[in-house]
């Protein structure tokens, strides 16, 4: 999976700074991190697996909806492969006592250890912008990829819907994220 990810980046992403971004990913835990603590991809390498699943789902959705001429391969790869960079160095291993077959056992789990709490999509955009320049549609897509699960929606904000009205890539990235999460990936 790591090689597949790197090949996609090398093939489709030609922006200044992408090599620095890839080198940073190689130094951090992107390729070994889980995608969540207890939901989808809550295992070593889950974030990488999820990112590739979202890419494949988004690519398929772009084609099904006839938007290949609207969104280029570079934007598709950036939005899908990097939408969850906020999860880098976010999870740490811990333990919890759980009951299995009537016996209490200590089980290894992942726990949240947020050191830069500025929002989910926002954090991914900030990280990316430290390395490569993003288009407006890429920013909106990554920012809004959580859709109704975004904390701003719970607070009564409506801008996620406005983003979806304006940017089809954002809506399709959200759908791809949901398809990967709920249809393709194992839940703990």
N, C-alpha and C positions, 0 to 999 in steps of 0.2 A: 504494500500500500504506500509506503514511504516513497518508493521509486516512482510509482504512478503519479503521486502528488507532485513530485519534483519535475517529472516529465511534462505534466500539464502546465506547470508554471513556466518552464523553459520554452515550451511550444507556443503558448498564447500570450504571456505577459511580457511586454517589451519596454515597459516604463523605466525611466531613470529611477534608481534606488531599489529596484526589485532584487538585485543580488544582495544588497545589504539586508533586505527583509528576509530573504531565504537564509542567509548566514545567521541572522538573529533567531529564526525559527529552529535552526539546527542546534543552537546553543541552549535554547530554553526547552520546556517540556511539551511543546506542541505535538510531537510525534508519539509521545507516551501518555499524555494526559487523558483522563476520562472526559466524556462529553457532559456528564452530570454526576451528582452524588448517588442518586438512587433511581433515576428514571432511565432514559435511553442512553446506551453507550456508557454505562457506569463501570467500565473496565479499562484496564491499561490499553491505550491506543484508540479508545472510543472517540476522542475528538477528531483524530485523523480519519477514522472510518466514517464518522458523521459528515465531515467536510466533503469527502468524496461522494457520499450518497447524495448530499444536497446538490453538488455539482451535476451529477448524472440526472437527477430529477429535474433540475432547472433547465439543463440542456434539452431534455426531452420536451418539457413544457413550452420552451421557446419555439421549438419546431412545430409542435402540435398547434400552437396558436399563430403560426405564420409570422413570427417576429424576428426571423433571422436577419432581415435587412434593417431592423430597428436597433437591435443590440448585437454588437460584435462579440467575437469569441473572447477577446480580452476582458471586456466588462463582465461577461458571464462568469469567466474564471475568477476574476477578482471578487465579485459579489459572493459567489458560492463558496469558494475555497477559504476566504478570509472573513466570513460573516461572524464567526465566533472566536476571533482572536482574543476577545475579552476573557476567555477561559484559560489562557496560558497562565501558569503559576497561580491558579485560583484554587485548586484542590490539593489537599494534603491527606496522606494516609492516616487513619486512626483505627480504633477498634470499638466494637459495641457488643454487649451481651445479647444474644438472641436465642430463642427457644426453637430447637429443631428436633423433631421426633421425641418430644417430651423432655429433652435434656437442654440445659443452658450451656451454650458454647460461646467462646469469644470469636467474633468474626471481624475480619479486616474490612473496613469501609473507607469511603472517601468523604472528607468533610470540607466545607466551604471555608476558605481563608482569604477573604477579600481585603486586599491592601490598598486598592485604588477605587473606592466606591463612587463611581460617577455615572452609573447606568450601564445597561447591557450593550445595546447597539451603539450608544455613544462612545463607549470605551473602545469597541472594535474600530470605529471610525478614527478616533484619536490615535490609536496605535498605528493604524495603517498610514495615516497622514504624516507620521514621523518618518516614514520611509518613501512612500510614493504619493504622487498627486492624484487625487480621485476626481472623477467627473461628478456633476450634481446628481445624476441618476444613481451612481454607485453609492454616494453618501446617503441618499434617501433610502435606497434599498437595504443597505446594511443597518441603518438607523431603525428602520421600521420592520425588520424581519420577524420580530416577535409578534406582530399583529396585536390581537386582543389580549395576549399574555404580557404585553409591555406594561410596566408599572404606571406609566402615564395614563393609560386607559382606565385603570382602576381609580385613578385620581380624578377622573372626569374630563380629561383632555380628549379632543377630537382630531388632533392633527395627523394621527396615524391613518385614519380614513381619508383625509385630504391628500396625504402622500400617495395612497393607493389609487385615488382618482387621477392624480397627475402622472404617476410613474408606473407603468405596467411591469417593469422589471422588479419593483419593490413588491408588488402583489404576488408575482410569480415566485420570487425568492421566498416569501412567506409560505406559499403553498408547498414549495419544494422542501422547506425546512419541516413543515408539518408531515408531509408524505414520508420523508426519511425517518423522522422521529416516531411516528405512530404506525407506519406500515412496514418499514424495512428493518428497524433496529429493535434488538432485544431489550426488554425492560427488566430491571432487577426484581 
